[in-house]
Amino acid sequence: MAEKNNESVKLPLFYRFILKFPKLNVEGFSAKFQGFFWVIGLPIFLICYVFFNLVFLVYVSFPYNYAVVGTNGFFFAMLIFRILIERAINSANAAINDTQFWREVDEAVQDYLSVCRNLKTSKETEKNEKTEEQQ
């Protein structure tokens, strides 16, 4: 837990501010429900959200309608930004694990170089054997 907290301290202030907002969490549900939610549920919610804001703009008096719609838009944007930032952080952490990633690449390069050296020496010995046979 402390490791995750240290990683969040390295983030810029704007991202740390967004990560303070509550998140819509559907990760505890099954994969089928998550797919249904993101593909069908969220677009329906967005369409309803637009019409709901139009109703607020028409039926609420002048200074309050802009405040309500602006506040709704701000919180909805923060919800979406929170999900996008967490996904970006998780994908970056999954792609590059500082200690293991470079060690594995270094080992792979060393293995490849040793195979290339072995091939080169085996070709040289074959070449030397052929020249000896020809003489």
VOKOLRO-799737 format. One record per residue (C-alpha): x, y, z. Coordinates in steps of 0.05 Angstrom, whole numbers. Each point is the difference from the previous one (the first is absolute). Layout:
BEGIN
<nuvo X="X" Y="Y" Z="Z"/>
...
This chain:
BEGIN
<nuvo X="0" Y="0" Z="0"/>
<nuvo X="57" Y="48" Z="16"/>
<nuvo X="31" Y="-15" Z="-67"/>
<nuvo X="-64" Y="21" Z="-36"/>
<nuvo X="-3" Y="64" Z="42"/>
<nuvo X="72" Y="17" Z="-19"/>
<nuvo X="-17" Y="-8" Z="-73"/>
<nuvo X="-58" Y="48" Z="6"/>
<nuvo X="44" Y="53" Z="32"/>
<nuvo X="42" Y="2" Z="-63"/>
<nuvo X="-61" Y="19" Z="-42"/>
<nuvo X="-14" Y="73" Z="-17"/>
<nuvo X="-47" Y="39" Z="45"/>
<nuvo X="-57" Y="-1" Z="-51"/>
<nuvo X="0" Y="-76" Z="-4"/>
<nuvo X="4" Y="-7" Z="76"/>
<nuvo X="-60" Y="46" Z="5"/>
<nuvo X="-40" Y="-42" Z="-49"/>
<nuvo X="19" Y="-64" Z="36"/>
<nuvo X="-33" Y="27" Z="63"/>
<nuvo X="-69" Y="-4" Z="-32"/>
<nuvo X="-42" Y="-62" Z="11"/>
<nuvo X="2" Y="-52" Z="-55"/>
<nuvo X="-55" Y="-41" Z="-32"/>
<nuvo X="24" Y="-70" Z="17"/>
<nuvo X="-26" Y="-58" Z="-41"/>
<nuvo X="63" Y="-43" Z="5"/>
<nuvo X="-32" Y="-43" Z="54"/>
<nuvo X="-53" Y="-25" Z="-49"/>
<nuvo X="8" Y="-54" Z="-52"/>
<nuvo X="32" Y="16" Z="-67"/>
<nuvo X="-67" Y="-8" Z="-37"/>
<nuvo X="-33" Y="51" Z="45"/>
<nuvo X="58" Y="48" Z="-8"/>
<nuvo X="-4" Y="-6" Z="-75"/>
<nuvo X="-75" Y="11" Z="2"/>
<nuvo X="9" Y="61" Z="43"/>
<nuvo X="54" Y="33" Z="-42"/>
<nuvo X="-31" Y="-17" Z="-68"/>
<nuvo X="-75" Y="8" Z="14"/>
<nuvo X="-9" Y="31" Z="68"/>
<nuvo X="47" Y="59" Z="-5"/>
<nuvo X="-23" Y="25" Z="-69"/>
<nuvo X="-73" Y="-3" Z="24"/>
<nuvo X="22" Y="39" Z="62"/>
<nuvo X="35" Y="52" Z="-43"/>
<nuvo X="-62" Y="10" Z="-43"/>
<nuvo X="-44" Y="7" Z="62"/>
<nuvo X="52" Y="48" Z="29"/>
<nuvo X="-5" Y="46" Z="-60"/>
<nuvo X="-76" Y="2" Z="2"/>
<nuvo X="1" Y="10" Z="75"/>
<nuvo X="46" Y="61" Z="-9"/>
<nuvo X="-47" Y="27" Z="-54"/>
<nuvo X="-58" Y="-6" Z="49"/>
<nuvo X="40" Y="37" Z="53"/>
<nuvo X="17" Y="55" Z="-50"/>
<nuvo X="-73" Y="10" Z="-20"/>
<nuvo X="-38" Y="-9" Z="65"/>
<nuvo X="47" Y="30" Z="53"/>
<nuvo X="5" Y="76" Z="6"/>
<nuvo X="57" Y="38" Z="-33"/>
<nuvo X="60" Y="4" Z="46"/>
<nuvo X="-12" Y="-68" Z="31"/>
<nuvo X="-7" Y="-40" Z="-64"/>
<nuvo X="71" Y="15" Z="-23"/>
<nuvo X="28" Y="-14" Z="69"/>
<nuvo X="-36" Y="-67" Z="5"/>
<nuvo X="19" Y="-22" Z="-71"/>
<nuvo X="72" Y="24" Z="10"/>
<nuvo X="7" Y="-37" Z="66"/>
<nuvo X="-29" Y="-64" Z="-29"/>
<nuvo X="47" Y="5" Z="-59"/>
<nuvo X="60" Y="12" Z="45"/>
<nuvo X="-14" Y="-60" Z="44"/>
<nuvo X="-15" Y="-45" Z="-60"/>
<nuvo X="65" Y="22" Z="-33"/>
<nuvo X="39" Y="-14" Z="65"/>
<nuvo X="-31" Y="-70" Z="3"/>
<nuvo X="22" Y="-14" Z="-71"/>
<nuvo X="70" Y="30" Z="10"/>
<nuvo X="9" Y="-41" Z="63"/>
<nuvo X="-14" Y="-64" Z="-37"/>
<nuvo X="45" Y="19" Z="-58"/>
<nuvo X="58" Y="20" Z="45"/>
<nuvo X="-4" Y="-64" Z="40"/>
<nuvo X="-2" Y="-42" Z="-63"/>
<nuvo X="61" Y="37" Z="-27"/>
<nuvo X="38" Y="-10" Z="65"/>
<nuvo X="-19" Y="-74" Z="4"/>
<nuvo X="21" Y="-12" Z="-73"/>
<nuvo X="66" Y="36" Z="11"/>
<nuvo X="13" Y="-41" Z="63"/>
<nuvo X="-17" Y="-64" Z="-36"/>
<nuvo X="43" Y="16" Z="-60"/>
<nuvo X="63" Y="21" Z="37"/>
<nuvo X="19" Y="-29" Z="67"/>
<nuvo X="65" Y="37" Z="14"/>
<nuvo X="40" Y="-57" Z="32"/>
<nuvo X="-25" Y="-60" Z="-39"/>
<nuvo X="-8" Y="31" Z="-69"/>
<nuvo X="72" Y="23" Z="-10"/>
<nuvo X="29" Y="-62" Z="31"/>
<nuvo X="-40" Y="-44" Z="-48"/>
<nuvo X="21" Y="42" Z="-60"/>
<nuvo X="72" Y="-2" Z="22"/>
<nuvo X="-3" Y="-76" Z="8"/>
<nuvo X="-33" Y="-7" Z="-68"/>
<nuvo X="54" Y="42" Z="-33"/>
<nuvo X="55" Y="-39" Z="33"/>
<nuvo X="-31" Y="-66" Z="-21"/>
<nuvo X="-7" Y="26" Z="-72"/>
<nuvo X="72" Y="23" Z="-1"/>
<nuvo X="24" Y="-67" Z="26"/>
<nuvo X="-40" Y="-37" Z="-53"/>
<nuvo X="29" Y="45" Z="-54"/>
<nuvo X="71" Y="-12" Z="26"/>
<nuvo X="-12" Y="-75" Z="1"/>
<nuvo X="-26" Y="2" Z="-71"/>
<nuvo X="59" Y="41" Z="-22"/>
<nuvo X="50" Y="-47" Z="32"/>
<nuvo X="-35" Y="-62" Z="-27"/>
<nuvo X="1" Y="30" Z="-71"/>
<nuvo X="73" Y="16" Z="8"/>
<nuvo X="17" Y="-70" Z="22"/>
<nuvo X="-40" Y="-30" Z="-58"/>
<nuvo X="37" Y="47" Z="-47"/>
<nuvo X="67" Y="-21" Z="29"/>
<nuvo X="-18" Y="-74" Z="-5"/>
<nuvo X="-20" Y="8" Z="-74"/>
<nuvo X="65" Y="36" Z="-16"/>
<nuvo X="40" Y="-54" Z="35"/>
<nuvo X="-37" Y="-54" Z="-39"/>
<nuvo X="13" Y="35" Z="-65"/>
<nuvo X="75" Y="4" Z="13"/>
